[in-house]
Amino acid sequence: MVVAGHSSYWKADRGRYKTVFGNLMELDAGEEVWVYTKSSIEKSGYILHRYRVTASYNTDPTNVGVLLPD
């Protein structure tokens, strides 16, 4: 999984989720990221996906090669 986003949203705005990726670059290799997705099967309504960070870095927005599978 690739998690990508930006946190350059105008901080004075009161909108929701404006800094959802604000701390993404602070993650270290070995830490976990939990992602919840809606489920049409599970009674709880959500499925938890746990991912372990292997690398974290900034890249140029035009570098779409980082999204290609290995």
C-alpha positions in Angstrom: 0.0 0.0 0.0 1.2 3.5 -0.7 -0.1 6.3 1.5 0.2 9.7 -0.1 -1.2 13.1 0.7 -0.4 16.6 1.5 -0.7 18.7 4.7 -0.5 22.2 3.1 -4.1 23.0 3.7 -4.8 26.4 5.0 -4.6 25.9 8.8 -6.9 28.8 9.7 -9.8 27.0 7.9 -12.2 25.2 10.3 -12.8 22.3 7.8 -12.6 18.7 8.9 -9.6 16.5 8.0 -7.5 19.5 6.9 -4.3 18.0 8.6 -5.0 14.3 8.2 -1.5 13.8 6.7 0.1 16.5 8.9 2.3 14.0 10.9 2.8 11.4 8.1 6.5 12.3 7.7 7.1 11.7 11.5 6.6 8.0 11.1 9.6 5.8 11.5 10.3 2.5 9.8 8.7 -0.3 11.9 5.7 1.8 13.1 2.2 0.9 12.2 -0.5 2.8 10.3 -4.1 1.7 10.8 -6.6 2.3 8.0 -10.3 1.6 8.5 -12.5 0.9 5.5 -16.3 0.5 5.4 -17.5 -3.0 5.1 -20.7 -4.3 3.6 -20.1 -7.7 5.3 -18.8 -7.1 8.8 -21.4 -6.2 11.5 -19.2 -3.6 13.0 -19.3 -1.7 9.7 -15.6 -1.3 9.4 -12.5 -3.4 8.6 -9.2 -2.7 10.2 -6.1 -2.9 7.9 -2.7 -2.7 9.7 0.4 -1.7 7.7 4.0 -1.5 8.9 6.1 1.5 7.7 9.1 0.4 5.6 10.1 3.8 4.3 9.0 7.4 4.4 10.2 10.3 2.2 9.2 13.3 0.3 9.2 13.2 -3.5 8.5 15.6 -6.4 4.8 15.6 -7.3 5.7 14.7 -10.9 7.5 11.5 -9.8 4.7 9.0 -10.4 7.2 6.2 -10.6 7.0 5.7 -6.8 3.4 4.4 -7.3 4.4 1.6 -9.6 4.5 -2.0 -8.1 7.8 -3.6 -7.4 
